[in-house]
């Protein structure tokens, strides 16, 4: 049956992928990875060249997208462990805050999640979602054996790529949708996920791997970083796979020891590079499957599509792999610069590339404004709406700067500079990169002649921003505590006392009433 889009507020489709730096896509200039569906989506809408995450890891950034808050406001500073059996079944990280799905559901939208959640318990729909087909893990160790929680049913998906499965489940939702109310569909691909073990070595099960198996990838010039190598404290054990659990600091070290061994072997390994390219191609394929479903259901002209990654991830650039392992944390563009594409056929100008500096905290207020709910208050959010730009209207007074943080490191990115401020008590040096003279960020010019004034100005901005917005309960720099996990289990108790511990409290549920 042919569907006709009703005369109402637009549908919203968000596709959020896992660990994808903007520079891995063809439309962002990558000549080695082929991403035709995303390139097409970018041509049909706006591709933001300066999209940035709030933190270089999964759970914190997903919380920021859904709440419009920074990690030091919502309390999620690191990716959650997969074992949450010790928590109440209704525990989710953003339970006490206004969220995008709850706000839209309360305004007449049907809400659906398909794919990765990674913000707490997921046996039941969370924080405003109704339709719920969820990946119950945060960390992907195997793309081809996936446990699924599907609207009260639990089953295994065997011998098919998880991303392809999520794309087809999202398409099914669009094919079956026949309600006059608008929908919000949030699709979380757990790919490309360029980490061990999924990106290690060849992946012959991925149908796109053969396209890259004999590809001559440009070798990385950097050796693997010495700070990563420092995690290798004992001989390689192929059977070691302990959980990254901050409640067990020694177990964390065991896990890191095993993981870094994999990165040593992956560095400039042709089969791993081909694997990474193939995983990006699979994500691109999944986007194509969903876009085709929109088209055949005549939903293109009444659906705002937003594509982004939770955060970036280096795959050898600057000698780094993964995120969060080094101390202090690095904030290179490979870690924090994310793809951000928005399309609303017939409404948003096509083939535009704004240079606006956009943060993940700007997404929630922008969506509300664009959908006609600009009067909704997101308490304490530093987010700004760029909806006027999407509507073709002037956008006045936009500060070209974004902020990010990771436990002991806080930073600001402007068109000219990237500045990383470290908590002084952690005895780690600040870093400053001049992006005009050093766009690839190889020379730290902090403290060098000619840069002291700009360093002081940027430092003042960082201090002022976090003084204004941080929640004392979750502000690690003021003795606050992170939700569930820290990657610095030895550092914070030394600073704030032996009674310092992570926060596991079940907070009251947010209500608009």
N, C-alpha and C positions, 0 to 999 in steps of 0.2 A: 504494500500500500504506500503510495507516495505521500510524504509528509509535507505540510506547509508550515513554515515558522510563524507562530502567532505574533500578533502585534503586542509585544511586551518587552521587559528588560532583557538584555542579552544573556544567553547562557555563558558560563565560564568554564573553560577547560585549561587546567594547569598540568603540564608535564614537567616533572622535576626528576632529573637524573642524578646519578651517583658518581662523584669524583671526576668531573669533566672540566678541565681547564678550557677556557674559550679558545685558546690557540690550537686545540686538537681538531677543530672543525674546518672544513673547506671554506665556508663563508667567512671565517675569521682569518683566512690566509694560509691554512695548512695545505701544502702541496702533496703530502704523502697520504693523508686520510681522505677517502671519498665519502661525502655525506650529501648526496643529491637531494634527498627529501628535506633536510634542514636548510640547504642552500635555497631551495624553492620557497620554503616557508619564510626565509629571511627576505627574499625578493618580493614576496606578497605583502609584507608588513614592515615593521621597524626592527632593525638589528642594532642593539645598543652596544657600542664599542667599549664602553666603560661601565660594565656591570660588575659589582663587587659583593662578595659575601661578608658576613659579620665575623666569621671564624673559619679556620681551615678544616673543619671536621663536620661529620654528618648531623648528629642530634642537635648541636647548638644552632646550626644554620636553618634546619627545618623548623625549629621552634621560632626562630626570628621571622621566617617567611609567614608563618601562621599567626603570629602575635604582633608583628611590627616592633618588637623589642630587641635590645642587645642582650648578649649572654649574661652580662652583669646585672641585667634587669630580670630576665626570666629564670636565671639560675642554672641553665644547662651549659656547661663549659667543655664537656668532652662527650664522645659517643658512648651510649649506654652499653653495658654488658648484655648478652643475650639471655642470661639466666636471671629472670626477675621474679622467681617463685617466692622470694621472701617478702614481696610487696603485696598490699591489698589488690584485689583483682580490678579495682577501678582506678588504680594509680596511673596517672599520665602526667607528663612534665609540664604541660600548659593548662592544666585543669582549672587553675584559679584566675586565668586571664581571659579577656575577650579574644576570641579566635575568628578567623575568616569563615570556617564552615558554620559555626554556631550563629554568627551574625547574619549570614545569608539565609540559613534555615529559618531564622526568626523573621525574615523578610520575604518569605514565600518561595524560597528555592528548595528544590530537592537536592540532597547532598550525597556524594558518593566518593569512596576511596577505593582505588585499585592499585595494589602493589605495596611498596615499602612504607612503613610507618616510622619505626625507630624512635618513638617518643614515649615509651612506656608500655603498659599492658595492652594487648591487642586481641584478646579473645572475643571482645564485644566492640561494637562501634564506639568511637571516642569523640569527645568534644564537638558535637554537632553533626557528625556524619551519621547517615542512615544506611545506605547501601555500603557493604563492607566486604571487600575481597582482599585480604591482607597477607603480606609476607611477615611471619612472626619473628623474624630475626632482623638484626641490624647489619651483621657482618656476613658477607657472601663468601662461602668456601667452596661452593659447587653450583654452577649455573644450571645443571641438568638433573638435579634431585632437589625439588623444592616443596617444602611443606606449605600448605595454603589453608587459611581460615576464611571460608566462603559463606558469609551470612548464616553462621551457626553450624556449618558443616566443616569438617577437617579432612583433608586428603593430601596425597602426595602426587606431584607432577613429575613423571619420570621421563628421561631421555629426550626432553625438549628444553630449549633455552628459556630461562625464566623471563627474559625481556619479551620474547615472542609471545609467551603465555599471557603476560600482563597486557600487552597490546591487544591481543584477541579478546580478553575479558573486557577491556575498555570499549572495544568495538561492539561487543555484544550488548553492553549497556546502551550505547547509542542506537543500535538497531532496534532494541526493544522499547526505547523511550517513546511514550505516546501521551505524556501528561501536558496539559496546557501551561503548567507552571514551568519557569525556567529551571535549569539544573546547574549545579556546580560539580564537576567531575575532576578529582585530583588523582593523577596517575603518577605513581612513584616507581620508575624503573630502577632496579638494583644493578644497573650497569651504566657506563662501561666498567666501573670498579677496577681501576688499574692497580690493584694491590695483589700481594701474595695471599693465597695460592692461585687465585683464578687467572691472573695475568702471567703466571710463571710458565715459560715454555710454550709448546704448541697447543692449540685447541682445535683439533681436527673435527670435533663435533659442530663447531660453529661453521655454518655454510659459507661465510665470508672469509674464512681463514685462507682458503686456497687462492684467493685473489691477492694475498700479500705474502704467501709462503716463500716466494723467490724474489721478493721486492728488495731493491738495494736502498735500504734506509740510510739517511745521513747519520754518521756516527756522532755520538755526543763527545765533546772534547774534554769534559770534566771527568776526573776519577770520582768514584763514590766517596762521599764526604766522610772525613775522619770522625766526625761526631756520631755518625751512624755506626761506623766500625767499632766505636768504643763500646757499643752494646754487646759485642761478641766477647763473652767472658769464659766460654767453655767450648769444647769440640762440638761439631755439628751432630745433632741427633735427629735423624729423619722421622722419628716417631713422636717428637715433641710438638705438641699443639695445645699448650695450656691457654686458658682464657685470660684476656687482658682485664684483670679484676683488681681494682685498687684496694679492695678489702684484703687482698693477698699480695703485698708488695713483692715478695720473693717470687711468687708465681708470675707476676708481671715481668720481672727480669728474665725468667725462663722463656716466656712467650716472645719477648723482644729479641732474645738471643737467637731463637729459631727463625723468627721473621726476617731479621737482618741478614742471616745467611742466605735466604732466598734472594734478597735484593742484590747482594754481591754477585750472585750467579745471573741475575736478570739484567744487570747493567751492561748495556750495549750488546745484549744477546739478540741475534736476529729473530729467533723464534718467539721470544717474548715481545719484541717490537711488533711482529706480525700479529700476535695475539691481541695486543692493545689496539691496533688498527682495526682488527676484526670485531672487537667488542664495541668500538665506536660505530662501526658499520651496522652492527646489530641494533644499536640504539636508533640509528638513523632509519633503519628498516621499520622498527616499531613505530616511530613517528609517522612514517608513510602509511602504515596500516590504519592508524587512528584518523589521519587526515582523509583517507579514502572513505572511512565510515561516515565522517562528517559530510563529505560530498554526496555520497549516495543517499543520505537521509535528508538532503536539502537543508542542512543546518549551518552551512558556512557563513551565510550572511547574518545570522543571528547568534554567533558564538565568538566571544573573545578568547583567543588562544594565546597562552603564555607558555613559553619554553625557557627553562633555566636549569642550571645545575645547583646542587646544594653547596658545593665548593669546588675549587680547583684541586689539582694534584700533579706534582712533578713526576715524571717518569725518567729520572736521571739528570734533568736540568739542574745546574748548580751542584751536582753530585747528590741530590736528594731523591729519595723515594718515600712514599707514604706521607703522613702528616702527624705532627704532634710528638714524634719520638725524640727529636733533638731538644737540647736545652742550651740556650733559650730557643723558643720557637721562632722559625723563620716565616716571613710574610711576603715572599717573592710573588710576583704576579701569577706565576704558575700555581701558587697556593690560593690566591684570593680573587683573581680575575675570572669571572664566570660568563658563559654565554647567556644572553638575555634577548629573546625575540618575542615580539607581540604582534598579533595579526587579528584584525576584525574586518573581514572582507566587505568592501564598500563603505567603510567608516574610517579606518585608519589608513593614512596615505601609504601607498606601496613603495617599496624599494628606497626607504630612507634609512640613514645611518646617523642618528644623533650622537654627539660626543658628550652628552650629559653624563656626569659622574653620578651613578645610581647605586644605591645600597639595597640589600634585601629588606631592610626595615622600611623602605619606601614603597614596597609592593602592595602591602595591605591597604594603606591609605589611598594609593593610586587606584586600586581596583574599586574600592568603595566609592570614590569620587566618580570614576568613569561609569559605574553602574547606576549612579543616581542616589547614592547614600552618603554624600559628602558631609552631611551633618552629624554622622555617627562619630562619637569621640572614642579614640583609642588612648586610654589613659596613659600618660607619661611617655608616649612613643616619640622618639626623635625622627620618625619617618615623615617624609614630605610627599605630597601628591604631585606627580608629573602628568596627571590626566589631561590638563590643558594642551600639552604637547600632542597627546594622542588624538585629541579632537581638532587639531589644527589651529589652536588658539595660542596667543602669546604666553610665554612662561617667564614671569618676571621674578627677579630676586633669588635665583637659584645659586646657592654656594657650590662651587665646583670642588667638593671634597667629600670623602667617605671615611668612615672609621671602622676598625676591626680590632679584635682582641683574642688572646688565647692565654688563659691563666696569668702568667707573669709578664706577658708582652701585650702592649696596646699600641695601635698605630693609626696613622692618617695617610691617605693617598690623595694627592692633588694631581693635576696634569703635569706639574713640574717635579714633584718630589714624592718619595715614599719614606716615611719616618717611622721607626719602631722604637718605642720607649719601653724600657725594662724597669720593673719594680726594683728600686735601689737596694732593698734588703736582700734581694736574690743574687747580688754581686754579678750581674751580667751587663755587658756593655750595650749602649744604645746604638742604633744604626740609622744612617741617612743615605739615600741614593738620589743622585741628580739625574732625572730621567731625560733631560734634554741632552746632556753630554754623555750619558751612560744608560741608554734605554734598556739594556739587558740586565742592568743591576749587578755589576760585578765589582764596583769599587765603593766601599763604605767610606763616605767623606765626613762622617760625624767627627767633629773636633778638629778638622783640617782648616787651614787658613782660608778665609773667604766664605765659610759656611756657618760660622758661629751664630750670626744674627738670624738666619733662616731657621737654624736648628732651635733656637730659643723661641721663635715665633710659633713653630709647629708644636713644640713641647707645650707651650701655653695653651694652644688649641686643644691638644689631647687632654691635658689636665682639666681644662674647663668643661669639655664635653662630658667626661666621665664623672666629674663632680656634680654636674647637672642631672645626669640621667641614671647613674648607678643606683641600685637598690641595696642599702646597707646589708640586708640579709644575705645577698648573693655576691656582694662586692668582695672578691678575694683580697684586694689590696687594702681593705679596711677590716680584715678579720672575718668576713663573710664566708659562707660555705657553699660549695657546688652541690647540685643535685646528683646523688648516687655515686659519682666517680670523679677522681682527679688523676691526671697522669703525673702528678708531682707528690706522691704519697709520703715521701721523705722530707719534702721541703716545707710544706705548710705547717705541720705540727712543730717543726723547729722554730718557725716564725711566730705562730700564734698560740703555742702551748700544747701540751700532750692531750688535752681534752678536746682539741679541735678535731672535727670529724665531718664526713659528708652528710648532707641533708636528705633524709628519706621520709619526711613528713608527708602525710596525705592532706593536701590543702582543700579548703572548701571549694565547691564547684562554682564557677562564675555564673552569674545570672543577671539578665538585663532588667529584671523586675524590681 
